[in-house]
Amino acid sequence: MKTAAFIIIAIATASSLTYAKDAALVAKGKAIFKVNCETCHGEKADGMGPAGQYMSPHPRNLVKDKFKAGDSTAQIYNTVTNGLPNTAMVGFPQLTDADRHAVAAYVKSLRAH
């Protein structure tokens, strides 16, 4: 059973890294992030956007802060879709499913280097 769990984790991790390295998907996500997320998270995704710098607490630094709801691509997608309860992070269910996946790939790519 431990071997099966290890294989599942290894496949999920490899899948997340591959997903984040899909250049076209990441580029699409970056463009969507710029329009929908940059105001709070900032151009550098450091939580110091034009609005974010005045929020207390600041929005998450997506490059180096621990993610509140997990940092797998699926967990990031869930946060983009639903937001985070009791925070200023709102969900973006109005974005298409493909666009939310692209944003998740972009955010995941910020950690891939």
Secondary structure, DSSP 8 states (H G I E B T S, - for coil): -HHHHHHHHHHHHHHHHHHHH-HHHHHHHHHHHHHHTHHHH-TTSSS-STTGGGSSS----TTTS--TT--SHHHHHHHHHHB-TTSS-B--TTS-HHHHHHHHHHHHHTT--
